[in-house]
């Protein structure tokens, strides 16, 4: 009887230890995945980043966020059921609306310089990626959020994050809506 009780106690302690270690690992993983908060004229959304899988893309976007690059910009692309996109500094000027999202001035002027495209993170609803003009190495500041599963984008664009809240906000955004403030939480 004493052996069974000892075995049960050891098994219970081992299970408890495993659960505590698993929780600690999950907490560390979450701490290593910065969350970006986007305050818009229609509400707030946030997304978790994937720095272990897409380190150059995440570092590039976080540097732009910390420099307040996105603050005051506007949504320049919104296609219901498909995608919403922002990240063009030209959108601060309503007089340039006809060129929003296009041309050399439609970014920060410095590309990511890495094609971190993979099939680990797919274009599901709420996937956060970086747009480019045909070459993933040239992705820069234009962030898009998919509003539904879009398998045709898989393997062509980097998914560097996933919405953790605000899919309804993203889906409500229209061209011209303001990106009031973006910050890292």
C-alpha positions in Angstrom: 0.0 0.0 0.0 2.8 2.4 0.9 4.5 1.7 -2.5 1.3 2.6 -4.3 0.8 5.8 -2.3 4.5 6.8 -3.0 4.1 6.0 -6.7 0.8 8.0 -6.8 2.5 10.9 -5.1 5.5 10.8 -7.4 3.2 10.6 -10.5 1.2 13.5 -9.2 4.2 15.6 -8.5 5.6 14.8 -12.0 2.4 15.8 -13.7 2.2 19.0 -11.7 5.8 19.8 -12.5 5.1 19.1 -16.2 2.1 21.4 -16.2 4.0 24.2 -14.5 6.9 23.9 -16.9 4.5 23.9 -19.9 2.8 27.0 -18.5 6.3 28.7 -18.1 7.2 27.7 -21.7 3.9 29.1 -23.0 4.4 32.3 -21.0 7.9 32.7 -22.4 6.7 32.1 -26.0 4.1 34.7 -25.5 6.6 37.2 -24.1 8.8 36.6 -27.1 5.9 37.5 -29.5 5.4 41.2 -29.3 1.8 42.4 -29.8 1.0 45.3 -32.0 -2.0 47.5 -31.2 -3.6 49.5 -34.0 -6.1 52.2 -33.0 -8.3 53.2 -35.9 -11.2 55.6 -36.5 -13.5 52.5 -36.3 -12.0 50.8 -33.2 -8.9 49.0 -32.0 -7.4 45.7 -33.2 -4.3 43.9 -32.1 -2.0 41.2 -33.5 0.6 38.9 -32.2 3.9 38.8 -34.2 6.0 35.8 -35.2 9.6 36.9 -34.5 11.0 33.3 -34.4 9.7 32.5 -37.9 9.9 35.9 -39.5 12.6 37.8 -37.6 13.5 40.4 -40.3 9.9 41.2 -41.1 8.9 41.6 -37.4 12.0 43.7 -36.6 11.3 46.0 -39.6 7.6 46.5 -38.7 8.4 47.0 -35.0 11.0 49.6 -35.8 8.4 51.5 -37.9 5.8 51.2 -35.2 8.3 52.5 -32.6 9.2 55.4 -34.9 5.4 56.2 -35.1 5.6 55.7 -38.9 2.0 54.4 -39.1 0.4 57.1 -36.9 -2.0 59.3 -38.8 -2.0 57.3 -42.0 -5.2 56.0 -43.7 -6.4 52.7 -45.0 -5.6 52.7 -48.7 -7.1 49.3 -49.7 -10.2 47.6 -48.4 -11.9 44.7 -50.2 -14.7 43.1 -48.2 -14.2 39.4 -47.6 -10.6 39.7 -48.8 -8.2 42.2 -47.3 -7.7 45.6 -45.7 -4.3 47.4 -46.1 -2.4 50.4 -44.7 1.2 51.5 -44.4 1.6 54.1 -47.2 2.7 57.5 -45.8 1.2 59.3 -48.8 -2.2 58.6 -47.3 -1.7 61.4 -44.8 -2.3 63.8 -47.8 -5.9 63.5 -49.0 -4.8 65.3 -52.2 -2.7 62.3 -53.2 -5.6 59.8 -52.9 -5.2 58.7 -56.5 -1.7 57.4 -55.8 -2.3 55.8 -52.4 -0.7 52.4 -52.2 1.4 52.9 -55.4 4.8 54.0 -56.4 8.2 54.4 -54.7 6.8 56.9 -52.2 4.3 54.3 -50.9 6.6 52.9 -48.3 9.2 53.8 -45.7 12.0 53.8 -48.2 13.7 50.8 -46.7 12.7 47.2 -47.6 12.8 44.2 -45.3 15.4 42.7 -47.6 14.4 39.1 -46.8 11.8 36.8 -48.2 10.5 35.1 -45.1 7.6 33.4 -47.0 6.7 30.0 -45.6 3.7 27.7 -45.3 3.9 27.5 -41.5 1.6 30.5 -41.0 -1.2 30.5 -43.6 -3.5 33.2 -44.9 -6.4 32.4 -42.6 -8.9 35.1 -41.4 -6.9 37.6 -39.4 -3.5 36.8 -40.9 -1.2 39.8 -41.0 1.2 40.1 -43.8 3.5 42.5 -45.8 2.5 43.5 -49.3 5.0 43.8 -52.1 5.1 44.6 -55.8 6.0 41.2 -57.0 9.1 40.3 -55.0 8.9 39.4 -51.3 12.4 40.8 -50.8 10.9 44.2 -51.6 8.2 44.2 -48.9 8.3 47.3 -46.8 5.7 49.1 -44.7 2.4 48.1 -46.2 0.6 45.8 -43.8 -2.5 43.8 -44.9 -5.0 41.8 -42.8 -6.9 39.0 -44.5 -10.6 39.0 -43.7 -11.1 35.3 -44.7 -9.0 32.3 -45.6 -7.0 33.2 -48.8 -5.0 30.1 -49.9 -4.0 31.8 -53.1 -1.7 34.1 -51.1 0.1 31.2 -49.3 3.7 30.9 -50.3 3.7 34.3 -52.0 3.6 36.7 -49.1 5.1 36.7 -45.6 2.6 36.2 -42.8 4.3 37.8 -39.8 1.4 38.0 -37.4 -2.1 37.0 -36.5 -5.0 39.1 -35.2 -5.6 38.4 -31.5 -8.6 40.8 -31.4 -10.5 43.1 -33.7 -11.3 41.1 -36.8 -14.7 42.8 -36.8 -12.9 46.2 -36.7 -10.6 45.2 -39.6 -13.6 44.0 -41.6 -15.4 47.4 -41.0 -12.5 49.5 -42.3 -12.9 51.4 -45.5 -10.5 53.3 -47.8 -9.8 56.7 -46.1 -10.4 55.5 -42.5 -7.7 56.8 -40.2 -4.9 54.7 -38.5 -4.8 57.0 -35.4 -2.0 55.3 -33.4 0.0 52.1 -33.6 2.1 50.8 -30.7 3.7 47.7 -29.2 2.1 46.3 -26.1 
